[in-house]
Amino acid sequence: MSTNDEGTAPSRHDLESALADLTTPAPVDFGLRVLRHVGISPQKYDRYVELDTDAGGLYVAFSPHAITGATLVTMVVSTEMFEEMHWCRTRRTAIRSTAPFPGLRPAVRTGRAKQLPIDFGPLDAGHRAVLEAVRTVPKGQLRPIGWIAREAGVPGDPELVTAALAANPVTLLVPCHRITYDDGSPCDAAYLPGTGRALRAAEDIDMDRLARLSQDGAVLLGSETTHIFCHPTCAHARRITPRHQRPFASAGAARRAGFRACRSCRPVTT
């Protein structure tokens, strides 16, 4: 047995350190290279990448045709856990990659992902309809559960909406942080505490202003000049000058005052 500089046999720790120095970490996409080398069709597995967002890292999995899952890094303890969760939900292996799905990077950067194709996997039709409705909410705006229920074709079923938000398999790309309860308070069923708040802040959504309106019983804003009422975060509502704002507690109150619903944000009028 060889000795070290002091003439004694090396310890187990010395040997482990020496062996560790000889290793080189495998490339991030090593598994993907192996699959390609042996001729496994890309149709038989998913790939995934890690991207930066305003709420931290985001793992996004995708097939050759669509996004198949997304999870914030803070919601799992390791890449292995994300891969296992993806397998359990989709029965498809997710292999680490460095090349994202076409259009994914700008969608994450801009917060405008409704054009990305998404495969919701085993979710039932009701949950899919809810999440598709959530995808239509523009960046920087909020919509209440009642609005989502109407758009999804399940009016009067808020429990289905909250269940679908909690089951959202495509975190962030289906922007659940833009959904509120009907009183205007955040409905963050899909996120850990603080995550939805960080995402809304990144979109310049003034939750303090909305909270003040809600405390005053105002969930809709009308314009005294156009006699149109909107959701407070609607692009048109944000252009109403303070002296021309008319708050309303309900669409019925707005209609009785002679106002009509905005054709852009389409508040629930029943």
CORJO-V729953 format. One record per residue. N is the residue number from 1. SS is DSSP state (H for helix, E for strand, - for the rest). PSI is psi in degrees with one decimal (* if undefined). NEAR is the number of other ideal C-beta (glycine too) atoms within 12 Angstrom. Layout:
n->N ss->SS psi->PSI near->NEAR
n->N ss->SS psi->PSI near->NEAR
This chain:
n->1 ss->- psi->135.8 near->10
n->2 ss->- psi->160.4 near->11
n->3 ss->E psi->164.0 near->11
n->4 ss->- psi->-170.8 near->15
n->5 ss->- psi->-22.0 near->8
n->6 ss->- psi->3.6 near->9
n->7 ss->- psi->8.6 near->9
n->8 ss->- psi->159.6 near->11
n->9 ss->E psi->140.5 near->12
n->10 ss->- psi->145.4 near->18
n->11 ss->- psi->168.1 near->14
n->12 ss->H psi->-37.9 near->10
n->13 ss->H psi->-40.7 near->11
n->14 ss->H psi->-42.2 near->19
n->15 ss->H psi->-43.2 near->16
n->16 ss->H psi->-39.5 near->13
n->17 ss->H psi->-40.7 near->14
n->18 ss->H psi->-41.9 near->15
n->19 ss->H psi->-38.0 near->12
n->20 ss->H psi->-35.1 near->12
n->21 ss->H psi->-21.6 near->10
n->22 ss->H psi->-14.1 near->9
n->23 ss->- psi->151.8 near->10
n->24 ss->- psi->127.1 near->8
n->25 ss->- psi->140.2 near->7
n->26 ss->- psi->149.5 near->12
n->27 ss->- psi->152.7 near->13
n->28 ss->- psi->-40.0 near->18
n->29 ss->- psi->28.0 near->21
n->30 ss->H psi->-44.6 near->17
n->31 ss->H psi->-38.9 near->25
n->32 ss->H psi->-39.2 near->26
n->33 ss->H psi->-39.6 near->18
n->34 ss->H psi->-46.0 near->16
n->35 ss->H psi->-41.1 near->23
n->36 ss->H psi->-40.0 near->18
n->37 ss->H psi->-37.7 near->11
n->38 ss->- psi->2.2 near->11
n->39 ss->- psi->23.0 near->9
n->40 ss->- psi->128.4 near->16
n->41 ss->- psi->135.9 near->11
n->42 ss->H psi->-17.7 near->20
n->43 ss->H psi->-16.5 near->12
n->44 ss->H psi->-1.7 near->17
n->45 ss->- psi->165.4 near->29
n->46 ss->E psi->158.7 near->38
n->47 ss->E psi->163.3 near->39
n->48 ss->E psi->154.1 near->42
n->49 ss->E psi->164.9 near->32
n->50 ss->E psi->125.0 near->30
n->51 ss->E psi->155.8 near->34
n->52 ss->E psi->139.5 near->19
n->53 ss->E psi->176.1 near->33
n->54 ss->- psi->-13.5 near->27
n->55 ss->- psi->17.2 near->35
n->56 ss->E psi->-165.8 near->25
n->57 ss->E psi->151.8 near->24
n->58 ss->E psi->121.1 near->36
n->59 ss->E psi->129.3 near->43
n->60 ss->E psi->121.0 near->44
n->61 ss->E psi->150.7 near->42
n->62 ss->E psi->148.2 near->37
n->63 ss->- psi->-177.8 near->29
n->64 ss->- psi->-14.6 near->20
n->65 ss->- psi->-20.1 near->16
n->66 ss->- psi->161.2 near->27
n->67 ss->E psi->133.8 near->45
n->68 ss->E psi->-7.1 near->38
n->69 ss->E psi->153.6 near->43
n->70 ss->E psi->136.0 near->48
n->71 ss->E psi->132.9 near->41
n->72 ss->E psi->142.4 near->35
n->73 ss->H psi->-33.1 near->27
n->74 ss->H psi->-10.3 near->22
n->75 ss->H psi->-4.4 near->26
n->76 ss->- psi->164.7 near->25
n->77 ss->- psi->-13.5 near->12
n->78 ss->- psi->166.6 near->14
n->79 ss->H psi->-34.0 near->24
n->80 ss->H psi->-37.7 near->14
n->81 ss->H psi->-41.6 near->18
n->82 ss->H psi->-45.1 near->35
n->83 ss->H psi->-40.9 near->27
n->84 ss->H psi->-43.5 near->19
n->85 ss->H psi->-39.6 near->27
n->86 ss->H psi->-42.1 near->35
n->87 ss->H psi->-44.5 near->22
n->88 ss->H psi->-34.0 near->17
n->89 ss->H psi->-39.6 near->26
n->90 ss->H psi->-16.4 near->28
n->91 ss->- psi->32.5 near->15
n->92 ss->- psi->133.9 near->28
n->93 ss->- psi->136.7 near->25
n->94 ss->E psi->123.5 near->37
n->95 ss->E psi->131.9 near->32
n->96 ss->E psi->138.3 near->31
n->97 ss->- psi->167.2 near->32
n->98 ss->- psi->-13.0 near->18
n->99 ss->- psi->116.4 near->20
n->100 ss->- psi->166.5 near->29
n->101 ss->- psi->142.8 near->34
n->102 ss->- psi->128.6 near->16
n->103 ss->- psi->-6.3 near->22
n->104 ss->H psi->-47.0 near->36
n->105 ss->H psi->-48.9 near->22
n->106 ss->H psi->-31.3 near->16
n->107 ss->H psi->-42.0 near->32
n->108 ss->H psi->-40.5 near->36
n->109 ss->H psi->-40.5 near->19
n->110 ss->H psi->-14.8 near->22
n->111 ss->- psi->16.9 near->30
n->112 ss->- psi->92.2 near->24
n->113 ss->- psi->9.7 near->36
n->114 ss->- psi->-12.7 near->25
n->115 ss->- psi->-11.7 near->18
n->116 ss->- psi->134.6 near->31
n->117 ss->- psi->132.1 near->23
n->118 ss->E psi->132.2 near->35
n->119 ss->- psi->110.1 near->27
n->120 ss->- psi->4.1 near->31
n->121 ss->- psi->-129.6 near->28
n->122 ss->- psi->4.5 near->17
n->123 ss->- psi->144.9 near->28
n->124 ss->- psi->171.8 near->16
n->125 ss->H psi->-38.7 near->16
n->126 ss->H psi->-45.5 near->23
n->127 ss->H psi->-39.8 near->31
n->128 ss->H psi->-43.2 near->27
n->129 ss->H psi->-40.1 near->26
n->130 ss->H psi->-48.1 near->44
n->131 ss->H psi->-32.6 near->42
n->132 ss->H psi->-36.5 near->26
n->133 ss->H psi->-40.2 near->35
n->134 ss->H psi->-36.7 near->45
n->135 ss->H psi->-21.5 near->36
n->136 ss->- psi->-8.7 near->28
n->137 ss->- psi->121.8 near->38
n->138 ss->- psi->156.1 near->26
n->139 ss->- psi->137.8 near->28
n->140 ss->- psi->3.3 near->28
n->141 ss->- psi->160.7 near->37
n->142 ss->- psi->152.1 near->48
n->143 ss->E psi->142.8 near->44
n->144 ss->E psi->163.6 near->39
n->145 ss->H psi->-39.9 near->40
n->146 ss->H psi->-37.0 near->34
n->147 ss->H psi->-45.1 near->42
n->148 ss->H psi->-43.0 near->44
n->149 ss->H psi->-42.3 near->33
n->150 ss->H psi->-47.3 near->27
n->151 ss->H psi->-31.0 near->27
n->152 ss->- psi->-5.4 near->32
n->153 ss->- psi->22.4 near->18
n->154 ss->- psi->52.7 near->28
n->155 ss->- psi->144.2 near->21
n->156 ss->- psi->11.7 near->16
n->157 ss->- psi->66.7 near->21
n->158 ss->H psi->-27.9 near->28
n->159 ss->H psi->-38.2 near->18
n->160 ss->H psi->-40.0 near->29
n->161 ss->H psi->-49.5 near->40
n->162 ss->H psi->-35.0 near->29
n->163 ss->H psi->-39.8 near->26
n->164 ss->H psi->-39.5 near->38
n->165 ss->H psi->-43.2 near->40
n->166 ss->H psi->-28.7 near->22
n->167 ss->- psi->4.7 near->27
n->168 ss->- psi->115.0 near->40
n->169 ss->- psi->0.6 near->36
n->170 ss->E psi->69.2 near->46
n->171 ss->E psi->138.3 near->45
n->172 ss->- psi->-48.0 near->48
n->173 ss->- psi->-29.1 near->46
n->174 ss->E psi->103.2 near->39
n->175 ss->- psi->74.0 near->46
n->176 ss->H psi->-18.8 near->42
n->177 ss->H psi->-9.0 near->42
n->178 ss->H psi->11.6 near->42
n->179 ss->E psi->137.7 near->47
n->180 ss->E psi->165.6 near->39
n->181 ss->- psi->169.0 near->25
n->182 ss->- psi->-15.3 near->29
n->183 ss->- psi->1.0 near->24
n->184 ss->- psi->-6.8 near->36
n->185 ss->- psi->148.7 near->22
n->186 ss->E psi->141.8 near->33
n->187 ss->- psi->89.6 near->36
n->188 ss->- psi->45.6 near->30
n->189 ss->- psi->-22.7 near->30
n->190 ss->- psi->-4.1 near->36
n->191 ss->- psi->159.6 near->31
n->192 ss->- psi->158.1 near->21
n->193 ss->- psi->131.9 near->13
n->194 ss->- psi->-24.0 near->17
n->195 ss->H psi->-49.4 near->30
n->196 ss->H psi->-39.2 near->34
n->197 ss->H psi->-42.8 near->21
n->198 ss->H psi->-39.7 near->24
n->199 ss->H psi->-40.0 near->36
n->200 ss->H psi->-39.4 near->37
n->201 ss->H psi->-37.9 near->19
n->202 ss->H psi->-23.3 near->25
n->203 ss->- psi->11.3 near->28
n->204 ss->- psi->34.8 near->17
n->205 ss->- psi->118.7 near->36
n->206 ss->- psi->90.8 near->20
n->207 ss->H psi->-27.1 near->27
n->208 ss->H psi->-42.4 near->14
n->209 ss->H psi->-43.4 near->24
n->210 ss->H psi->-36.8 near->31
n->211 ss->H psi->-39.2 near->21
n->212 ss->H psi->-42.6 near->15
n->213 ss->H psi->-43.4 near->29
n->214 ss->H psi->-40.2 near->26
n->215 ss->H psi->-29.4 near->16
n->216 ss->- psi->5.0 near->19
n->217 ss->- psi->17.1 near->15
n->218 ss->- psi->114.7 near->28
n->219 ss->- psi->-7.2 near->39
n->220 ss->E psi->153.3 near->47
n->221 ss->E psi->132.8 near->40
n->222 ss->E psi->159.5 near->37
n->223 ss->E psi->125.0 near->31
n->224 ss->- psi->-17.1 near->21
n->225 ss->- psi->-38.1 near->15
n->226 ss->- psi->-16.0 near->24
n->227 ss->- psi->42.0 near->20
n->228 ss->E psi->139.2 near->34
n->229 ss->E psi->146.7 near->42
n->230 ss->E psi->169.6 near->40
n->231 ss->E psi->143.5 near->42
n->232 ss->- psi->-26.2 near->41
n->233 ss->- psi->-1.2 near->38
n->234 ss->- psi->145.7 near->31
n->235 ss->- psi->-35.0 near->17
n->236 ss->- psi->-39.5 near->28
n->237 ss->H psi->-35.3 near->38
n->238 ss->H psi->-15.3 near->27
n->239 ss->H psi->-4.3 near->20
n->240 ss->- psi->123.7 near->27
n->241 ss->- psi->149.3 near->14
n->242 ss->H psi->-39.9 near->14
n->243 ss->H psi->-13.5 near->9
n->244 ss->H psi->4.1 near->17
n->245 ss->E psi->139.9 near->28
n->246 ss->E psi->106.5 near->29
n->247 ss->E psi->147.0 near->32
n->248 ss->E psi->143.7 near->34
n->249 ss->- psi->-17.9 near->24
n->250 ss->- psi->162.9 near->26
n->251 ss->H psi->-34.3 near->32
n->252 ss->H psi->-41.7 near->18
n->253 ss->H psi->-38.0 near->21
n->254 ss->H psi->-43.1 near->31
n->255 ss->H psi->-40.0 near->21
n->256 ss->H psi->-25.1 near->15
n->257 ss->- psi->1.9 near->21
n->258 ss->- psi->18.1 near->16
n->259 ss->- psi->153.3 near->30
n->260 ss->E psi->157.7 near->21
n->261 ss->E psi->143.3 near->30
n->262 ss->- psi->135.9 near->33
n->263 ss->- psi->-7.8 near->14
n->264 ss->- psi->-57.1 near->22
n->265 ss->- psi->-13.5 near->33
n->266 ss->- psi->64.1 near->28
n->267 ss->- psi->150.1 near->40
n->268 ss->- psi->129.0 near->29
n->269 ss->- psi->1.3 near->25
n->270 ss->- psi->* near->14
